[in-house]
Amino acid sequence: MTAEGFLEGRRLQLARGVLLQCIMGGYPAARFYGSDDGDLALVAEPTQIHRLPWSDDPRALAICDADELTGESSSLSTRGQLKKVIARYAARGLAPVVATELEFFVFAPNTDPTQPFRPPVGLDGRREDGQSAFSISSNNGLRPFFNEVYKCMAALGLPRDTFMHEMGVSQFEINLLHGDPLLLADQTFLFKHLLKEVALKHGLTVVCMAKPLAHTPGSSMHIHQSIVDIGSGKNVFSDESGQPTAMFRHFIGGQQAGMADFTALFAPNVNSYQRLCHPYASPNNACWSHDNRAAGLRIPASAPVARRVENRLPGADANPYLAIAASLAAGLHGIEHELEPSEAIQGEFEVPDNLSLPCTLHAALERLKRSQLARELFGQEFIEGYIASKTMELTSFFDEITPWERRVLAAQA
C-alpha cells in the first residue's frame, strides 16, 4: 500500500483463504475457509508500524490483525488466537509473561537445493568448521552482518538480552527480553524477518529450519512462561515464602495434558521431526524437570520471583503466535481444571509411554485430528483448516523421492 493510502486510513482487505495458504503456495478446499472465500480486513497494530532500516528506499512494515468485516477477530488468524488466550487469562485477573529463545543458522547462498548448506566464508577467508560453539570471537568473520543486525534491532525497538554462538556450525541464538506474550510474538516475527533481509544484503542466507544440517544440533524456539497477578504484579508460581504454588503445579499439568495434542502446532513441518529424533537438548517428551535439558518442560534454576516453565518442544520453524498461544492455552487449561503433573524427573530417564509425543508430522496431525481439547481451545474452523493445509504440505513431501532412497534402496533386490 502507498504511504498516502495508509495514512488516509484506507482499508486493506484480503481473501480469507490466504490465512490457510500452504508453504508451497496452494490452498486446501474452500470449505475450510468459507466457500465464498470472502474478505478479511487487515487492521494495523498502532504500536507495530516500523520504518525498515535495511531498505535503501523508504519502506515501512505494519503488523496487522486479520478481522472479519463485521469487526471480530478471524478464527483463522494465529495472532487473533493468541489475543484470545491472553484475554482468557485477564478474565481471571492474570497476565502471562513469556520470553523466546530463537536459534538460527547463517549460511552461504544455496542456489542448488540438492546440495547441503555450507557456512559462509568469513572475513578471515575461511569457512567455520564447528569448533566455535560459545566462543567470544566466533562471529568475528560475520561481524559486518551482525553489526547491521544489532543496529536494525535497535531501530525497530527490539531489545535483546543475550546473543551467542550455539552448538551447530555457524549456528547462533538470541534471547529476547521477557514481557507481554503478544509483544514477544511480534518481536520474534520481526526478528526473523529482519535476519533474512539483512542477510541478503550481505550475500548470506539465514535459515530458520528446525534441522538444516545432518549430524548437527537443530534450531529451537524455547518459550519461557510465567504468570503474574494483574493487581499485585507478583509471580503466582511462587508463594510468600518462595515455594512453588498449586497454580504452578496445575500449569505444568496442563502443559503435559496438551503437548501431544499440540505437537503439530509446535513442530509444524516435516523437517521439525528431524530435530526431535535426536533427543538430547531437543526433547520429544512431556516430562518435566528442575533444570534438566532432556525434559520437554524444564524449570530453569532461578529465584522464586523468576520461577517459570520452559517449553523446549517448539522449533525455530514454528509460528511464534501459534506456538505461544498453544503453550499458554495448555497451561491455563491445567489451572482451570486443577490438573496435577507427573512426578518430576532428574538425571537420565526413560520416557513413560503416556508422556511420549508424536515423532512424525503424520502422527502429529493424526493426534491433532482426534483432539477435542484443540477444538475446545482454538475452535473447529481453525483446527480443521490447519490440518488441511499441513496435510497438503505432507502430501507434497511424499510426492518426491529423496537422495537417501535412491542411494540406499535402489540396489536392494
Secondary structure by P-SEA (a helix, b strand, c coil): ccaaaaaabbbbbbbcccccccccccccccccccccbbbbbbcccccccccccccccbbbbbbccccccccccccccaaaaaaaaaaaaaaacbbbbbbbbbbbbbbccccccccccccccccccccccccccccccccccaaaaaaaaaaaaaaacccccbbbbcccccccccccccccaaaaaaaaaaaaaaaaaaaaaacbbbbccccccccbbbbbbbbbbbbbcccccccccccccccccaaaaaaaaaaaacccccccccccccccccccccccccccccccccccccccccccccccccbbbbbccccccccaaaaaaaaaaaaaaaaaaccccccccccbbbbcccccccccaaaaaaaaaacaaaaaaccaaaaaaaaaaaaaaaaaaaccccccccccccccc
